[in-house]
Amino acid sequence: MAHHGGSDPESEPNTRLYNPYQDLNLQVPINNLYKLPTSPEFLFAEESLHQRRSWGENLTFYTGSAYLGGSVSGAAVGFFSALRNFEQGDTLKLKINRILNSSGHTGRSWGNRIGVVGLIYAGMESGVVAVTDRDDVWS
């Protein structure tokens, strides 16, 4: 593959060489390497000016993070609640069942509640950014 434009791809700092055959242990000549950009590519120039997540990514990130945090916290609360509610004659199987039921129920409940808070926050933040066209601390 001939180089067009007269520039050496190894001397350009914003490109990297990619060899699709490197893991196959084949002896492929160096001229079969491809020149790929190292920075993100955007379809429109306006997209490159705003370095932030889209509203869908924002919604997914905040809702998922809140749900995960709420589920883990709720499961911990449910675990300790189950430990407090052990009775004298409980077998090991009954104790494990009590822990799993209590942790699962409380974890789902807390995860759903805090996930909704994350959903509302993400929606409000995306709305404020869309209206003000700014993504700063005061927004």
C-alpha positions as CSV (number, residue, x, y, z in Angstrom):
1,M,0.0,0.0,0.0
2,A,1.6,3.3,-1.1
3,H,1.7,6.4,1.1
4,H,-0.2,9.3,-0.4
5,G,0.5,12.9,0.5
6,G,4.2,12.5,1.3
7,S,3.9,12.3,5.1
8,D,5.4,9.4,7.0
9,P,2.7,7.8,9.3
10,E,5.3,6.9,11.9
11,S,6.3,10.6,12.4
12,E,2.8,11.9,12.9
13,P,2.0,12.1,16.7
14,N,-1.8,11.8,16.2
15,T,-1.9,8.5,14.4
16,R,-1.1,4.9,15.4
17,L,-0.3,2.0,13.2
18,Y,-2.6,-1.0,13.3
19,N,-1.7,-4.4,12.2
20,P,-4.7,-6.7,12.0
21,Y,-2.4,-9.8,11.8
22,Q,-0.3,-9.2,14.9
23,D,-1.9,-11.9,17.0
24,L,-1.7,-14.5,14.2
25,N,2.1,-14.7,14.2
26,L,2.2,-14.3,10.5
27,Q,5.1,-12.6,8.7
28,V,3.2,-9.7,7.0
29,P,5.2,-6.9,5.4
30,I,5.1,-3.5,7.2
31,N,3.3,-1.9,4.2
32,N,0.1,-3.7,5.1
33,L,-0.3,-1.6,8.3
34,Y,-3.2,0.9,8.4
35,K,-3.1,4.5,9.6
36,L,-5.8,5.2,12.2
37,P,-6.6,8.4,14.1
38,T,-6.0,8.3,17.9
39,S,-8.6,11.1,18.7
40,P,-12.4,10.6,18.7
41,E,-14.0,11.2,15.3
42,F,-17.2,13.3,15.0
43,L,-19.6,13.5,12.1
44,F,-20.2,17.3,12.6
45,A,-17.8,19.9,13.7
46,E,-20.3,21.2,16.3
47,E,-20.1,17.8,18.1
48,S,-16.4,18.1,18.7
49,L,-16.9,21.4,20.6
50,H,-19.0,19.9,23.3
51,Q,-17.1,17.3,25.3
52,R,-19.9,15.9,27.4
53,R,-22.2,12.8,27.5
54,S,-25.4,12.8,25.5
55,W,-28.8,12.9,27.4
56,G,-29.2,9.1,26.8
57,E,-25.8,8.3,28.2
58,N,-26.4,10.7,31.1
59,L,-29.8,9.0,31.8
60,T,-28.3,5.5,31.7
61,F,-25.3,6.4,33.8
62,Y,-27.1,8.2,36.6
63,T,-30.0,5.8,36.8
64,G,-27.8,2.8,36.6
65,S,-25.4,4.1,39.2
66,A,-28.1,5.1,41.6
67,Y,-29.9,1.7,41.2
68,L,-26.7,-0.2,41.8
69,G,-25.7,1.9,44.8
70,G,-29.2,1.6,46.2
71,S,-29.4,-2.2,45.6
72,V,-26.1,-2.8,47.3
73,S,-27.0,-0.6,50.3
74,G,-30.4,-2.1,50.6
75,A,-29.0,-5.6,50.4
76,A,-26.6,-4.8,53.3
77,V,-29.5,-3.4,55.4
78,G,-31.6,-6.5,54.6
79,F,-28.7,-8.7,55.5
80,F,-28.3,-7.2,59.0
81,S,-32.0,-7.1,59.4
82,A,-32.2,-10.8,58.8
83,L,-29.3,-11.5,61.2
84,R,-31.3,-9.6,63.9
85,N,-34.5,-11.6,63.2
86,F,-32.9,-15.1,63.6
87,E,-35.0,-17.2,66.0
88,Q,-33.7,-19.8,68.4
89,G,-34.7,-23.0,66.6
90,D,-33.8,-21.9,63.0
91,T,-31.8,-24.4,61.0
92,L,-28.9,-23.3,58.7
93,K,-31.1,-23.7,55.6
94,L,-33.8,-21.5,57.2
95,K,-31.2,-18.9,58.2
96,I,-29.8,-18.8,54.7
97,N,-33.3,-18.5,53.2
98,R,-34.1,-15.6,55.6
99,I,-30.9,-13.8,54.7
100,L,-31.5,-14.2,50.9
101,N,-35.1,-13.2,51.1
102,S,-34.5,-10.1,53.3
103,S,-31.4,-9.0,51.3
104,G,-33.2,-9.4,48.0
105,H,-36.4,-7.7,49.0
106,T,-34.7,-4.7,50.7
107,G,-32.1,-4.4,47.9
108,R,-34.7,-4.3,45.1
109,S,-36.8,-1.9,47.1
110,W,-33.9,0.5,47.8
111,G,-32.5,0.2,44.3
112,N,-35.9,1.1,42.7
113,R,-36.4,4.1,45.0
114,I,-32.9,5.5,44.6
115,G,-32.9,4.6,40.8
116,V,-35.9,6.9,40.4
117,V,-34.1,9.7,42.1
118,G,-31.2,9.2,39.7
119,L,-33.6,9.2,36.8
120,I,-35.2,12.4,37.9
121,Y,-31.7,14.0,38.5
122,A,-30.5,12.9,35.0
123,G,-33.6,14.3,33.4
124,M,-33.4,17.6,35.2
125,E,-29.7,18.0,34.4
126,S,-30.1,17.1,30.7
127,G,-33.0,19.6,30.6
128,V,-31.0,22.4,32.2
129,V,-28.1,21.7,29.8
130,A,-30.4,21.7,26.8
131,V,-32.0,25.0,27.9
132,T,-28.9,26.9,28.9
133,D,-26.5,25.2,26.5
134,R,-23.9,25.2,29.4
135,D,-22.6,22.3,31.4
136,D,-20.9,23.8,34.4
137,V,-21.2,23.6,38.2
138,W,-23.9,26.3,38.5
139,S,-26.2,24.6,36.0
